[in-house]
Amino acid sequence: MLAILATLLFVSPIYITIVNAFKPESDIENSPASPPLHPTLSNLTAAVNRPDQLIQLGLRNSLIVVFCSVILIIPLASAFSFYISRRRTRTRAVILAVLAAGLMIPPQVVLLPTIRILTVLGLDHTYPGLILSNVGGGYFSFAVFVYVGFMRAVPSEIVEAARIDGAGLLRAWWSIVMPLVRPATATVTIFLSLWIWNDFLNPLFILGPEQGQTITTGLYLSLGQMQIDFGQMFGIMFLAGIIPVVGYLFIQKQFVAGLTAGSVK
């Protein structure tokens, strides 16, 4: 019973967003939890046709940040994980302990120092600055932890055989190890993409409204101070959630394989 209540509590925001995205403003105010009796696409149309092009620009900016961040984190984290997975147990434990600090320290604590560093480098209020902060943050530590767990299960004989055949460590990592840890790559890709897509503080303070906004900060900036158009707001949230869902469905097979790896022999 407790599990059912927890599931309903988790699913309720998704349900509210979906049903209200297709309801007129009056129906949303009168009964926000009821299904749409007279479905309409006016909320989605209004969101897409905004003069500031919040949906178009927000989705574009979010895709740029997510793609560039993930495409940099995955090879860096996997290569570093391959290196430390071949080290001695004590050395590996020390490195993982240092990386664990990156996961335990709240991002809000290091936000101001990060902004100061980017300002010194001339990367504040820029996409490269935001992407660099993602690469150097806790996302990298998370990716390393996932990859190390998978790479330690790769038999060392496979790598040694590749070395005997003349392959260097770089080629052995890319051609031999990376295909074997494909489920780990899918797991890291999904989690990092969702976290970066939903990130609010970093885009708000690092990127800023002067250079555009991601979909999360755009939704925040679109809220009126005196009055809120709930229909349009739910339409924006519905459109903002489509791309993550499609991305998850596209690689869910590898993601499930990553979660269940090692559960059976």
BAMIMI-967253 format. One record per residue (C-alpha): residue number from 1; residue in three letters; x, z, y. Coordinates in Angstrom, 2 decimals, decimal comma. Example, Ala and Ser with C-alpha at 12.3 -4.5 7.8 and 13.67 -1.06 7.14 Angstrom:
<kolkols>
+-----+-----+---------+---------+---------+
:   k :   r :    east :      up :   north :
+-----+-----+---------+---------+---------+
:   1 : ALA :   12,30 :    7,80 :   -4,50 :
:   2 : SER :   13,67 :    7,14 :   -1,06 :
+-----+-----+---------+---------+---------+
</kolkols>
This chain:
<kolkols>
+-----+-----+---------+---------+---------+
:   k :   r :    east :      up :   north :
+-----+-----+---------+---------+---------+
:   1 : MET :    0,00 :    0,00 :    0,00 :
:   2 : LEU :    2,84 :    0,85 :    2,35 :
:   3 : ALA :    4,50 :   -2,49 :    1,58 :
:   4 : ILE :    1,26 :   -4,32 :    2,40 :
:   5 : LEU :    0,94 :   -2,51 :    5,73 :
:   6 : ALA :    4,58 :   -3,27 :    6,57 :
:   7 : THR :    4,05 :   -6,94 :    5,72 :
:   8 : LEU :    0,92 :   -7,14 :    7,89 :
:   9 : LEU :    2,77 :   -5,47 :   10,76 :
:  10 : PHE :    5,58 :   -8,02 :   10,47 :
:  11 : VAL :    3,28 :  -11,04 :   10,17 :
:  12 : SER :    0,80 :  -10,02 :   12,90 :
:  13 : PRO :    2,85 :  -11,33 :   15,88 :
:  14 : ILE :    3,22 :  -14,70 :   14,13 :
:  15 : TYR :   -0,51 :  -14,81 :   13,43 :
:  16 : ILE :   -1,39 :  -13,89 :   17,02 :
:  17 : THR :    0,90 :  -16,60 :   18,37 :
:  18 : ILE :   -0,46 :  -19,34 :   16,10 :
:  19 : VAL :   -4,18 :  -18,64 :   16,58 :
:  20 : ASN :   -3,93 :  -18,18 :   20,34 :
:  21 : ALA :   -1,89 :  -21,35 :   20,80 :
:  22 : PHE :   -5,04 :  -23,31 :   19,94 :
:  23 : LYS :   -7,64 :  -21,23 :   21,80 :
:  24 : PRO :   -8,97 :  -21,56 :   25,36 :
:  25 : GLU :   -7,95 :  -18,92 :   27,89 :
:  26 : SER :  -11,37 :  -17,26 :   27,82 :
:  27 : ASP :  -11,32 :  -16,87 :   24,02 :
:  28 : ILE :   -7,84 :  -15,35 :   24,17 :
:  29 : GLU :   -8,96 :  -12,72 :   26,66 :
:  30 : ASN :  -12,18 :  -11,91 :   24,79 :
:  31 : SER :  -10,83 :  -11,82 :   21,24 :
:  32 : PRO :   -7,08 :  -12,39 :   20,87 :
:  33 : ALA :   -7,02 :  -11,60 :   17,12 :
:  34 : SER :   -9,86 :  -13,90 :   16,04 :
:  35 : PRO :   -9,18 :  -17,39 :   14,67 :
:  36 : PRO :   -9,87 :  -20,35 :   17,00 :
:  37 : LEU :  -13,56 :  -21,21 :   16,74 :
:  38 : HIS :  -13,12 :  -24,25 :   18,99 :
:  39 : PRO :   -9,50 :  -25,41 :   18,50 :
:  40 : THR :   -7,87 :  -27,15 :   21,42 :
:  41 : LEU :   -4,51 :  -28,73 :   22,17 :
:  42 : SER :   -4,76 :  -28,03 :   25,89 :
:  43 : ASN :   -2,28 :  -25,14 :   25,72 :
:  44 : LEU :    0,37 :  -27,29 :   24,04 :
:  45 : THR :   -0,30 :  -30,16 :   26,43 :
:  46 : ALA :    0,00 :  -27,88 :   29,45 :
:  47 : ALA :    3,25 :  -26,44 :   28,14 :
:  48 : VAL :    4,78 :  -29,88 :   27,54 :
:  49 : ASN :    3,59 :  -31,26 :   30,92 :
:  50 : ARG :    4,96 :  -28,43 :   33,06 :
:  51 : PRO :    6,62 :  -29,77 :   36,24 :
:  52 : ASP :    9,82 :  -27,81 :   35,52 :
:  53 : GLN :   10,03 :  -29,33 :   32,00 :
:  54 : LEU :   10,62 :  -25,88 :   30,54 :
:  55 : ILE :    9,95 :  -26,99 :   26,95 :
:  56 : GLN :   12,10 :  -30,11 :   27,08 :
:  57 : LEU :   15,04 :  -28,52 :   28,88 :
:  58 : GLY :   14,76 :  -25,17 :   27,10 :
:  59 : LEU :   14,71 :  -26,71 :   23,63 :
:  60 : ARG :   17,58 :  -29,05 :   24,54 :
:  61 : ASN :   19,71 :  -26,22 :   25,90 :
:  62 : SER :   18,97 :  -23,97 :   22,92 :
:  63 : LEU :   19,84 :  -26,74 :   20,47 :
:  64 : ILE :   23,12 :  -27,40 :   22,26 :
:  65 : VAL :   24,12 :  -23,73 :   22,24 :
:  66 : VAL :   23,07 :  -23,16 :   18,61 :
:  67 : PHE :   24,69 :  -26,32 :   17,27 :
:  68 : CYS :   28,00 :  -25,90 :   19,09 :
:  69 : SER :   28,23 :  -22,17 :   18,28 :
:  70 : VAL :   27,47 :  -22,59 :   14,57 :
:  71 : ILE :   29,65 :  -25,69 :   14,16 :
:  72 : LEU :   32,60 :  -23,68 :   15,53 :
:  73 : ILE :   31,92 :  -20,37 :   13,79 :
:  74 : ILE :   31,51 :  -21,78 :   10,27 :
:  75 : PRO :   34,93 :  -23,49 :    9,89 :
:  76 : LEU :   36,76 :  -20,70 :   11,74 :
:  77 : ALA :   35,10 :  -17,91 :    9,76 :
:  78 : SER :   35,38 :  -19,66 :    6,41 :
:  79 : ALA :   39,06 :  -20,52 :    6,91 :
:  80 : PHE :   39,84 :  -16,96 :    8,01 :
:  81 : SER :   37,85 :  -15,60 :    5,06 :
:  82 : PHE :   39,78 :  -17,84 :    2,67 :
:  83 : TYR :   43,03 :  -16,46 :    4,10 :
:  84 : ILE :   42,14 :  -12,78 :    3,87 :
:  85 : SER :   40,45 :  -13,16 :    0,47 :
:  86 : ARG :   43,90 :  -14,07 :   -0,89 :
:  87 : ARG :   45,58 :  -11,04 :    0,67 :
:  88 : ARG :   46,23 :   -7,73 :   -1,01 :
:  89 : THR :   43,36 :   -5,26 :   -1,30 :
:  90 : ARG :   44,75 :   -2,86 :    1,33 :
:  91 : THR :   45,41 :   -5,62 :    3,88 :
:  92 : ARG :   41,96 :   -7,11 :    3,30 :
:  93 : ALA :   40,32 :   -3,71 :    3,71 :
:  94 : VAL :   42,05 :   -3,09 :    7,05 :
:  95 : ILE :   41,01 :   -6,50 :    8,41 :
:  96 : LEU :   37,40 :   -6,04 :    7,27 :
:  97 : ALA :   37,30 :   -2,58 :    8,82 :
:  98 : VAL :   38,36 :   -4,01 :   12,16 :
:  99 : LEU :   35,73 :   -6,75 :   11,88 :
: 100 : ALA :   33,11 :   -4,16 :   10,97 :
: 101 : ALA :   33,56 :   -2,66 :   14,43 :
: 102 : GLY :   32,32 :   -5,95 :   15,84 :
: 103 : LEU :   29,08 :   -5,48 :   13,94 :
: 104 : MET :   28,60 :   -1,81 :   14,78 :
: 105 : ILE :   29,18 :   -2,04 :   18,53 :
: 106 : PRO :   25,92 :   -3,03 :   20,31 :
: 107 : PRO :   26,18 :   -6,37 :   22,15 :
: 108 : GLN :   24,91 :   -4,73 :   25,35 :
: 109 : VAL :   28,03 :   -2,55 :   25,46 :
: 110 : VAL :   30,44 :   -5,48 :   25,59 :
: 111 : LEU :   28,26 :   -7,78 :   27,72 :
: 112 : LEU :   29,79 :   -6,78 :   31,07 :
: 113 : PRO :   33,43 :   -7,02 :   29,87 :
: 114 : THR :   32,59 :  -10,41 :   28,34 :
: 115 : ILE :   31,19 :  -11,66 :   31,65 :
: 116 : ARG :   34,30 :  -10,41 :   33,49 :
: 117 : ILE :   36,59 :  -12,23 :   31,05 :
: 118 : LEU :   34,58 :  -15,44 :   31,39 :
: 119 : THR :   34,71 :  -15,10 :   35,19 :
: 120 : VAL :   38,50 :  -14,84 :   35,10 :
: 121 : LEU :   38,63 :  -17,93 :   32,88 :
: 122 : GLY :   36,23 :  -19,80 :   35,17 :
: 123 : LEU :   33,65 :  -20,14 :   32,39 :
: 124 : ASP :   30,86 :  -17,98 :   33,78 :
: 125 : HIS :   27,49 :  -19,76 :   34,20 :
: 126 : THR :   28,62 :  -22,54 :   31,87 :
: 127 : TYR :   27,66 :  -23,67 :   28,38 :
: 128 : PRO :   31,28 :  -23,40 :   27,11 :
: 129 : GLY :   31,33 :  -19,78 :   28,31 :
: 130 : LEU :   28,11 :  -18,95 :   26,46 :
: 131 : ILE :   29,30 :  -20,73 :   23,31 :
: 132 : LEU :   32,69 :  -18,98 :   23,49 :
: 133 : SER :   30,99 :  -15,59 :   23,79 :
: 134 : ASN :   28,96 :  -16,39 :   20,67 :
: 135 : VAL :   32,04 :  -17,44 :   18,72 :
: 136 : GLY :   33,98 :  -14,33 :   19,71 :
: 137 : GLY :   31,12 :  -11,88 :   19,20 :
: 138 : GLY :   29,59 :  -10,14 :   16,20 :
: 139 : TYR :   28,42 :  -13,48 :   14,80 :
: 140 : PHE :   31,95 :  -14,24 :   13,66 :
: 141 : SER :   32,28 :  -10,87 :   11,93 :
: 142 : PHE :   29,01 :  -11,39 :   10,07 :
: 143 : ALA :   30,09 :  -14,85 :    8,89 :
: 144 : VAL :   33,42 :  -13,48 :    7,65 :
: 145 : PHE :   31,73 :  -10,73 :    5,64 :
: 146 : VAL :   29,43 :  -13,24 :    3,94 :
: 147 : TYR :   32,22 :  -15,72 :    3,16 :
: 148 : VAL :   34,64 :  -13,10 :    1,86 :
: 149 : GLY :   32,06 :  -11,89 :   -0,65 :
: 150 : PHE :   31,60 :  -15,41 :   -1,99 :
: 151 : MET :   35,25 :  -16,47 :   -1,88 :
: 152 : ARG :   36,41 :  -13,42 :   -3,81 :
: 153 : ALA :   34,23 :  -14,69 :   -6,67 :
: 154 : VAL :   36,03 :  -18,06 :   -6,71 :
: 155 : PRO :   38,60 :  -17,97 :   -9,55 :
: 156 : SER :   42,12 :  -18,05 :   -8,21 :
: 157 : GLU :   43,07 :  -20,42 :  -11,03 :
: 158 : ILE :   41,08 :  -23,18 :   -9,33 :
: 159 : VAL :   43,09 :  -22,85 :   -6,13 :
: 160 : GLU :   46,37 :  -22,57 :   -8,03 :
: 161 : ALA :   45,53 :  -25,73 :   -9,99 :
: 162 : ALA :   44,93 :  -27,58 :   -6,74 :
: 163 : ARG :   48,25 :  -26,30 :   -5,38 :
: 164 : ILE :   50,06 :  -27,52 :   -8,51 :
: 165 : ASP :   48,49 :  -30,95 :   -8,02 :
: 166 : GLY :   50,06 :  -31,06 :   -4,56 :
: 167 : ALA :   47,20 :  -29,88 :   -2,35 :
: 168 : GLY :   48,09 :  -27,58 :    0,53 :
: 169 : LEU :   46,12 :  -24,45 :    1,39 :
: 170 : LEU :   44,17 :  -26,32 :    4,07 :
: 171 : ARG :   43,10 :  -29,06 :    1,67 :
: 172 : ALA :   42,35 :  -26,54 :   -1,09 :
: 173 : TRP :   40,11 :  -24,62 :    1,32 :
: 174 : TRP :   38,22 :  -27,68 :    2,54 :
: 175 : SER :   38,02 :  -29,81 :   -0,62 :
: 176 : ILE :   37,82 :  -27,14 :   -3,33 :
: 177 : VAL :   36,57 :  -23,83 :   -1,95 :
: 178 : MET :   34,05 :  -24,94 :    0,67 :
: 179 : PRO :   31,89 :  -26,97 :   -1,78 :
: 180 : LEU :   31,84 :  -23,94 :   -4,12 :
: 181 : VAL :   30,56 :  -21,59 :   -1,39 :
: 182 : ARG :   27,87 :  -23,94 :   -0,10 :
: 183 : PRO :   25,16 :  -21,26 :   -0,53 :
: 184 : ALA :   27,19 :  -18,96 :    1,72 :
: 185 : THR :   27,38 :  -21,70 :    4,34 :
: 186 : ALA :   23,60 :  -22,14 :    4,18 :
: 187 : THR :   23,07 :  -18,37 :    4,51 :
: 188 : VAL :   25,42 :  -18,11 :    7,48 :
: 189 : THR :   23,89 :  -21,17 :    9,13 :
: 190 : ILE :   20,33 :  -19,86 :    8,91 :
: 191 : PHE :   21,08 :  -16,34 :   10,10 :
: 192 : LEU :   23,37 :  -17,36 :   12,94 :
: 193 : SER :   21,05 :  -20,14 :   14,08 :
: 194 : LEU :   18,08 :  -17,77 :   14,25 :
: 195 : TRP :   20,04 :  -15,03 :   16,01 :
: 196 : ILE :   21,55 :  -17,37 :   18,58 :
: 197 : TRP :   18,23 :  -19,19 :   19,07 :
: 198 : ASN :   16,43 :  -15,88 :   19,74 :
: 199 : ASP :   19,23 :  -14,42 :   21,86 :
: 200 : PHE :   18,03 :  -13,34 :   25,28 :
: 201 : LEU :   20,67 :  -11,24 :   27,04 :
: 202 : ASN :   23,66 :  -13,56 :   26,70 :
: 203 : PRO :   21,91 :  -16,70 :   28,04 :
: 204 : LEU :   20,23 :  -14,69 :   30,80 :
: 205 : PHE :   23,43 :  -13,12 :   32,16 :
: 206 : ILE :   26,13 :  -15,59 :   31,11 :
: 207 : LEU :   24,39 :  -18,93 :   31,57 :
: 208 : GLY :   21,99 :  -17,91 :   34,31 :
: 209 : PRO :   19,10 :  -19,92 :   35,79 :
: 210 : GLU :   21,39 :  -21,96 :   38,02 :
: 211 : GLN :   22,68 :  -24,06 :   35,13 :
: 212 : GLY :   19,42 :  -24,21 :   33,20 :
: 213 : GLN :   18,00 :  -21,87 :   30,58 :
: 214 : THR :   17,45 :  -21,63 :   26,87 :
: 215 : ILE :   13,93 :  -21,48 :   25,50 :
: 216 : THR :   13,92 :  -17,66 :   25,37 :
: 217 : THR :   15,05 :  -17,13 :   28,96 :
: 218 : GLY :   12,83 :  -20,01 :   30,07 :
: 219 : LEU :    9,79 :  -18,25 :   28,62 :
: 220 : TYR :   10,74 :  -15,08 :   30,49 :
: 221 : LEU :   11,28 :  -16,90 :   33,78 :
: 222 : SER :    7,94 :  -18,71 :   33,38 :
: 223 : LEU :    5,92 :  -15,50 :   33,45 :
: 224 : GLY :    4,11 :  -15,09 :   36,75 :
: 225 : GLN :    4,53 :  -11,91 :   38,75 :
: 226 : MET :    0,85 :  -11,56 :   39,63 :
: 227 : GLN :   -0,94 :  -13,55 :   36,92 :
: 228 : ILE :   -0,07 :  -14,83 :   33,44 :
: 229 : ASP :   -1,46 :  -17,96 :   31,85 :
: 230 : PHE :   -1,77 :  -16,63 :   28,31 :
: 231 : GLY :   -2,84 :  -19,96 :   26,84 :
: 232 : GLN :    0,22 :  -21,76 :   28,15 :
: 233 : MET :    2,47 :  -18,83 :   27,21 :
: 234 : PHE :    1,29 :  -18,90 :   23,58 :
: 235 : GLY :    1,68 :  -22,68 :   23,58 :
: 236 : ILE :    5,30 :  -22,34 :   24,68 :
: 237 : MET :    6,00 :  -19,69 :   22,04 :
: 238 : PHE :    4,41 :  -21,86 :   19,34 :
: 239 : LEU :    6,53 :  -24,88 :   20,27 :
: 240 : ALA :    9,65 :  -22,71 :   20,51 :
: 241 : GLY :    9,16 :  -21,55 :   16,93 :
: 242 : ILE :    8,73 :  -24,97 :   15,34 :
: 243 : ILE :   12,40 :  -25,97 :   15,26 :
: 244 : PRO :   13,67 :  -22,78 :   13,53 :
: 245 : VAL :   10,94 :  -23,08 :   10,90 :
: 246 : VAL :   11,75 :  -26,75 :   10,23 :
: 247 : GLY :   15,46 :  -25,93 :   10,01 :
: 248 : TYR :   14,81 :  -23,13 :    7,53 :
: 249 : LEU :   12,61 :  -25,33 :    5,34 :
: 250 : PHE :   15,32 :  -28,00 :    5,36 :
: 251 : ILE :   18,02 :  -25,75 :    3,83 :
: 252 : GLN :   15,93 :  -23,02 :    2,18 :
: 253 : LYS :   17,05 :  -24,10 :   -1,31 :
: 254 : GLN :   20,68 :  -23,35 :   -0,55 :
: 255 : PHE :   19,66 :  -20,18 :    1,30 :
: 256 : VAL :   17,76 :  -18,81 :   -1,72 :
: 257 : ALA :   20,70 :  -19,74 :   -3,94 :
: 258 : GLY :   22,95 :  -17,72 :   -1,66 :
: 259 : LEU :   20,69 :  -14,66 :   -1,85 :
: 260 : THR :   20,45 :  -14,77 :   -5,64 :
: 261 : ALA :   24,07 :  -15,71 :   -6,38 :
: 262 : GLY :   25,54 :  -13,31 :   -8,88 :
: 263 : SER :   22,18 :  -11,80 :   -9,88 :
: 264 : VAL :   22,28 :  -13,46 :  -13,30 :
: 265 : LYS :   25,07 :  -14,46 :  -15,62 :
+-----+-----+---------+---------+---------+
</kolkols>
